[in-house]
Amino acid sequence: MQERRSFNISSLLSHFRGCEASDPRDKIFALIPMAISGSLGQEVVPPDVDYQMETTDVYTNAAKWIL
């Protein structure tokens, strides 16, 4: 059985910052499944993937998740 790896959301955002997305919210939403821990390594609840949200709200929620 393979070990499941989780990545820090801050590291993922930094690594993939140059990638393009047709919907800017996907720059956050696409990383959520890979990121289980917050920036300090503690277990945190990731933001919901909700395409009804405004882009600014998605980025604000992501910043709160990181902090």
FENURVEN-V436730 format. One record per backbone hydrogen bond with DSSP energy under -1.0 kcal/mol. NH is the residue of the N-H (numbers start at 1). CO is the residue of the C=O. If there is no record, write none. Layout:
((NH/CO) (NH/CO))
This chain:
((7/34) (9/37) (12/8) (13/9) (14/10) (15/11) (16/12) (19/16) (26/23) (27/24) (28/25) (29/25) (30/26) (31/28) (32/28) (35/31) (38/42) (41/38) (44/36) (53/50) (58/54) (59/55) (60/56) (61/57) (62/58) (63/59) (64/60) (65/61) (66/62) (67/63))
